[in-house]
Amino acid sequence: MAEGYCVKCKAKKEMKDAKEVTMKNGRKALKGACPDCGTGMYRILGK
């Protein structure tokens, strides 16, 4: 599973419904939601 930082809960958590997306600059990232509060989470990956 993908781990990310939730700014609302201020803790690292496993993302719910994580999907790999490509940002405008061509880099890859994981986009998901916090399992507790539902806030959007984002994690930038390497090239």
C-alpha distances in whole Angstrom, upper triangle without the diagonal:
4,7,10,13,15,19,20,19,19,16,13,10,6,7,9,10,8,11,12,15,18,20,24,25,23,20,16,14,11,12,11,12,13,12,16,18,17,17,16,13,14,12,15,14,17,19
4,7,10,12,16,18,17,17,14,10,8,6,6,8,9,7,9,10,13,16,17,21,22,20,17,13,11,8,9,9,11,11,12,15,17,15,15,13,10,10,9,11,11,14,16
4,7,10,13,15,14,13,10,7,6,4,6,9,11,9,12,13,15,18,18,22,22,21,18,15,12,9,10,10,10,10,11,14,15,14,14,13,9,9,8,11,11,14,18
4,7,10,12,11,11,9,6,6,6,6,10,12,10,12,13,15,17,17,20,21,20,17,14,11,9,9,9,9,9,11,13,14,13,11,10,6,7,6,9,11,14,18
4,6,9,8,7,6,4,6,9,9,12,15,13,15,16,17,19,18,21,22,22,19,17,13,12,11,11,10,9,12,12,12,12,10,10,7,8,8,11,13,17,20
4,5,5,6,6,6,7,9,9,12,14,13,16,17,18,20,19,22,23,24,21,19,15,13,12,10,9,7,10,10,9,9,7,8,6,9,10,14,16,20,23
4,6,5,7,9,11,13,13,15,17,17,19,20,20,22,20,23,23,24,22,20,17,16,14,13,11,10,13,12,10,11,8,9,8,10,12,15,18,21,24
4,6,8,11,11,14,14,15,18,18,20,22,22,24,23,25,26,27,25,23,20,18,16,14,11,9,12,10,8,9,7,10,10,13,15,18,21,25,28
4,6,8,9,12,13,15,18,18,21,23,23,26,25,28,28,29,26,24,21,18,17,15,12,9,11,8,8,10,9,11,11,14,16,19,22,25,28
4,7,9,13,14,16,19,19,21,23,23,25,24,27,27,28,25,23,20,18,17,16,14,11,13,12,11,13,11,13,12,14,15,18,20,23,27
4,6,10,12,14,18,17,20,21,23,25,24,27,27,28,24,22,19,17,16,15,13,10,12,11,12,13,12,13,11,13,14,17,19,22,25
4,7,9,12,16,14,17,18,20,22,22,25,25,25,22,20,16,14,14,13,12,9,11,12,13,14,13,13,10,11,11,14,16,19,22
4,6,9,13,12,15,17,19,22,22,26,26,26,22,20,16,13,13,11,10,7,8,9,11,12,12,12,9,11,11,15,16,19,23
4,7,10,9,13,14,17,20,21,25,25,24,21,18,15,11,11,9,9,7,7,10,12,12,12,12,10,11,11,15,15,19,22
4,6,6,9,12,14,17,18,22,23,22,19,16,12,9,8,5,5,6,7,10,11,10,10,9,7,9,10,13,14,18,20
4,6,9,12,15,18,20,23,25,24,21,18,14,11,9,6,5,6,6,9,11,9,10,10,9,11,13,16,17,21,23
4,6,10,12,16,18,21,23,22,20,16,13,10,8,5,7,9,9,13,14,11,12,10,10,12,13,16,17,20,22
4,7,10,13,15,19,20,18,16,13,10,6,5,4,7,10,11,14,15,12,13,10,9,9,10,12,13,16,18
4,6,10,12,16,18,16,14,10,8,5,5,6,10,13,14,18,18,15,15,12,11,10,10,12,12,15,16
4,7,10,13,15,12,10,7,6,5,6,9,13,16,17,21,21,18,17,14,12,10,9,10,9,12,12
4,6,10,12,10,9,6,5,6,7,10,14,17,19,22,22,19,17,14,12,10,10,10,10,12,12
4,7,8,6,6,5,6,9,10,13,17,20,23,26,25,22,20,16,15,12,11,10,10,11,10
4,5,5,5,6,7,10,11,14,17,20,23,26,25,22,19,16,14,11,11,9,10,12,11
4,5,7,9,11,14,14,18,21,23,27,29,27,25,22,18,17,14,15,12,14,15,13
4,6,9,11,15,16,19,22,25,28,30,29,27,24,20,19,15,15,12,13,12,11
4,7,10,13,15,19,22,25,28,30,29,27,24,21,19,15,14,11,11,11,9
4,7,10,13,16,20,22,25,28,27,25,22,19,16,13,11,8,7,7,6
4,7,10,13,17,19,22,25,25,22,20,16,14,11,9,6,6,7,7
4,6,10,13,16,18,21,21,18,16,13,10,7,5,4,5,8,10
4,7,10,13,15,18,18,15,14,11,8,6,5,6,7,11,13
4,7,10,13,16,15,12,11,7,6,5,7,9,11,14,16
4,7,9,12,12,9,9,6,5,6,9,12,13,17,19
4,6,9,8,5,6,4,5,8,11,14,16,20,23
4,6,6,5,5,6,6,10,12,16,18,22,24
4,6,6,8,10,10,13,15,19,20,24,27
4,6,8,11,12,15,17,21,23,27,30
4,6,9,11,14,17,21,23,27,30
4,6,9,12,15,19,21,25,28
4,6,10,13,17,20,23,26
4,7,10,13,16,20,22
4,7,10,13,17,19
4,7,10,13,16
4,6,10,13
4,7,9
4,7
4
